[in-house]
Amino acid sequence: MKRERGVASANSPSLLRRASVTAASVAVATVFTVLQPVCVPEALAIQPTLTEAIVEVSETSYPIIRALDPTNFRDFSTKIGDLLLKINPDKLGKAIELAIDALDSAPPEKLATFNGILKDAYADVSVDSCTMVPLPPMAIVDKFAGLASEKVNPDKLKAFKETWNPSLEALKKTDETICLPPNRASLDQLALAQADLARTFGKTETKAFVSYTGPLLKSSITAGKAISLVNDAKTLAPNASPQAKKDFAAAGKKAESASQLEVARNKMAEQKAKQAANKAALASK
């Protein structure tokens, strides 16, 4: 497979494996954050909108991402990967397949819009001059790819690659690193586009994924292991300033609250719509 200046071809098997896992990880994280059903106190109504919160997270994450230590990040990624790979293979395979179902449920026109924003963000970016940030090691990615090839319906894997390949081709990356968007504004646009896309995932597919994967992770990752991961995460960007870390943490809490509030409002709107439909149906009899 042809390579130029250490850049993996967008269609190379290694890049597809890594990028598929990377794309899935990001999108799945958004599913949990934006769509997971929870109960929200009325006091959260004073929180910023989800759009405002996402922009704030994006803004405050930029200096953190730039300061990621490659060694620490790869060690952390490996630790998480190894922890997940201890889950029963059949159960983990089902979780991956359900994640693929959710990701592939995005309407084509919405995915096309997202890809347009992604292409614009990376249009003038080159791996020769961009700010590179680390990716999870291929060794751990290959383990997940191998599990998926054994446990996931091959037709779904094929469809996933076909669906998300345009997104992967827009990224500027090597086998070990990916270019950071050139400025905070570009990162903000991508963050909002990703959240907008996640909102369009099928409700049935998303619910199936969350309902299955949530309990699976809770039963597989003990409190001690979770605390260990939290402590390790503090070492990922050792050169980031204390204020930058404080701002990012605060923004994350706001985003979590705003996300919960949006979910609660959406559920209330759905309930009102159902009640109105039921009343209309009764009135027509």
Secondary structure, 3 states (H helix, E strand, C coil): CCCECCECCCCCHHHHHHHHHHHHHHHHHHHHHHHCCCCCCHHHHHCCCHHHHHHHHHHHHHHHHHCCCHHHHHHHHHHHHHHHCCCCHHHHHHHHHHHHHHHCCCCHHHHHHHHHHHHHHHCCCCCCCCCEEECCCHHHHHHHHHHHHHHCCHHHHHHHHHHHHHHHHHCCECCCEEECCCCHHHHHHHHHHHHHHHHCCCHHHHHHHHHHHHHHHHHHCCHHHHHHHHHHHCCCCCCCCHHHHHHHHHHHHHHHHHHHHHHHHHHHHHHHHHHHHHHHHHHCC
